[in-house]
Amino acid sequence: MKKIVITLLIVFGSMSIHAQEGLTWHKDMNKAIALSKKENKPLFLFFTGSDWCGWCIRLQKEVFKTPEFTEWAKKNVVLVELDFPRKSAQPEAEKTQNAELQQVFAVRGYPTVWFVKAGELNGKTNFEQLGSTGYVAGGPTAWLNVANPIIQKFTPYATTSKSKSKSKSKKK
């Protein structure tokens, strides 16, 4: 009996790893912001209670662990997981960061997904809020139908390249 259970765990575990293949969920906000600017994509902030929140687990299973979502996420966003586990240990710096961001975005329930653009104001990180969502019934297609209009509000980061500035001024 133990062998059957272990075999099933391995099979189902490998299936979820396969669906998430190539998908990176960042936990360090500063690194995610740098990547967002480099790749010119909005940040996807997933506020979750990964080990206790039923709706979070359901959203992961029905949407985030599907090939459709994986393909969409690779093209469109930088994924950030802001977790609030009850059973799992978490580094203090991560707990502090996540609690601060929970306050900034006034997250009152899980799951909550915010789409944002990072900027700077008076030397501090500032976020342009593009929109938010949570669990949406109907699988990846229904969820992406809610997410796509939100990410369309994203405007590219300004480039600071001198060569682009020179070429623009020569055209005038």
C-alpha atoms as one frame of an Amber mdcrd trajectory, in Angstrom:
protein
   0.000   0.000   0.000   2.832   2.394   0.856   4.418   1.786  -2.547   1.175
   2.733  -4.305   0.837   5.944  -2.326   4.480   6.880  -2.944   4.137   6.086
  -6.650   1.019   8.259  -6.914   2.750  11.143  -5.118   5.681  10.929  -7.518
   3.406  10.807 -10.577   1.229  13.735  -9.469   4.252  15.695  -8.293   5.962
  15.321 -11.644   2.776  16.410 -13.427   2.619  19.672 -11.503   6.347  20.259
 -12.038   5.845  19.691 -15.764   3.001  22.230 -15.903   5.200  24.769 -14.093
   8.232  24.017 -16.282  10.186  27.190 -16.908   7.923  29.287 -14.682   9.728
  31.217 -11.959   7.907  32.617  -8.947  10.068  35.288  -7.329   9.993  35.917
  -3.601  12.427  38.845  -3.429  10.585  41.991  -4.494  13.742  43.957  -5.346
  14.950  41.262  -7.736  11.486  41.008  -9.281  11.332  44.793  -9.808  14.726
  44.763 -11.535  13.563  41.922 -13.809  10.273  43.704 -14.516  12.172  46.765
 -15.715  14.695  44.701 -17.684  11.989  42.654 -19.451   9.544  45.584 -19.642
   6.688  43.577 -18.097   4.259  44.300 -15.247   4.664  42.624 -11.882   2.150
  39.923 -10.984   1.835  39.937  -7.177   0.189  36.776  -5.867  -0.863  37.148
  -2.218  -1.504  33.630  -0.940  -1.802  31.407   2.079  -0.202  28.489   0.271
  -0.549  25.885   2.987  -3.983  26.713   4.426  -6.079  28.811   2.011  -8.449
  26.556   0.063  -9.213  29.150  -2.623  -5.478  29.831  -3.119  -4.788  26.135
  -3.575  -7.723  25.876  -5.961  -6.494  28.878  -8.025  -3.044  27.308  -8.235
  -4.463  23.947  -9.336  -7.109  25.224 -11.770  -5.172  28.092 -13.333  -1.540
  28.670 -12.358  -0.431  25.078 -12.904  -1.860  24.819 -16.420   0.035  25.012
 -19.710  -2.187  27.927 -20.841  -1.254  30.030 -17.831   2.423  29.066 -18.058
   2.602  30.176 -21.693   0.743  33.429 -20.921   2.849  34.250 -17.848   6.168
  33.737 -19.653   5.131  36.259 -22.307   3.361  38.853 -20.176   4.393  39.202
 -16.517   7.031  38.800 -13.821   5.577  36.474 -11.183   5.958  37.279  -7.481
   4.615  35.016  -4.750   3.851  36.819  -1.479   3.047  33.951   0.826   1.513
  33.935   4.302   1.928  30.290   5.379   0.735  28.982   8.728   2.520  25.631
   8.789   5.716  26.306   6.839   8.738  28.225   8.081   9.606  31.428   6.261
  12.665  33.718   6.499  12.065  36.842   8.620  13.027  39.201   5.780  10.423
  37.567   3.531   7.741  37.751   6.253   8.473  41.452   6.781   8.472  42.236
   3.048   5.199  40.370   2.498   3.480  42.035   5.475   4.531  45.492   4.262
   3.245  44.802   0.749   0.014  43.393   2.167  -0.533  46.763   3.859   0.498
  48.786   0.803  -2.060  46.964  -1.350  -4.697  46.705   1.405  -5.027  42.950
   0.894  -7.796  41.677   3.119  -8.390  38.221   1.688  -6.664  35.456  -0.199
  -6.033  34.815  -2.957  -5.435  38.321  -4.252  -3.472  39.099  -7.399  -2.297
  42.650  -8.068  -0.811  43.722 -11.402   1.529  46.665 -10.910   4.272  48.706
 -12.482   7.189  49.632 -10.231   8.512  53.147 -10.200  10.299  55.546  -7.948
   9.048  58.629  -6.145  11.260  60.707  -3.854  13.842  57.924  -3.743  11.339
  55.256  -2.672   9.700  52.424  -4.581   6.265  53.406  -5.805   3.728  51.153
  -7.477   1.303  52.077 -10.229  -1.686  49.840  -9.608  -3.045  48.453 -12.861
  -5.744  46.282 -11.278  -6.421  43.243  -9.172  -8.352  40.003  -9.168  -8.653
  36.815  -7.175 -10.145  33.421  -7.825 -12.257  33.299 -10.997 -14.274  30.173
 -11.711 -13.930  28.566 -15.120 -10.272  27.608 -15.413  -7.422  29.355 -17.190
  -9.453  30.840 -20.050 -11.921  32.570 -17.719  -9.115  33.778 -15.446  -7.026
  35.118 -18.329 -10.095  36.918 -19.720 -10.060  38.957 -16.499  -6.263  39.398
 -16.382  -5.679  40.478 -19.995  -7.585  43.792 -19.841  -5.671  44.640 -16.660
  -2.208  44.064 -18.127  -3.163  46.085 -21.211  -3.009  49.153 -18.930   0.744
  48.615 -18.533   2.868  51.247 -20.258   6.478  50.385 -21.068   9.227  51.641
 -18.794  11.040  54.687 -20.103  14.411  53.855 -21.602  17.412  55.796 -20.401
  19.620  54.839 -23.320  21.644  57.799 -24.650  21.772  56.349 -28.147  17.965
  56.340 -28.382  17.801  59.936 -27.121  20.343  61.050 -29.732  18.520  59.302
 -32.568  15.239  60.951 -31.565  16.816  64.405 -31.460  18.438  63.922 -34.896
  15.031  63.221 -36.450  13.660  66.615 -35.400
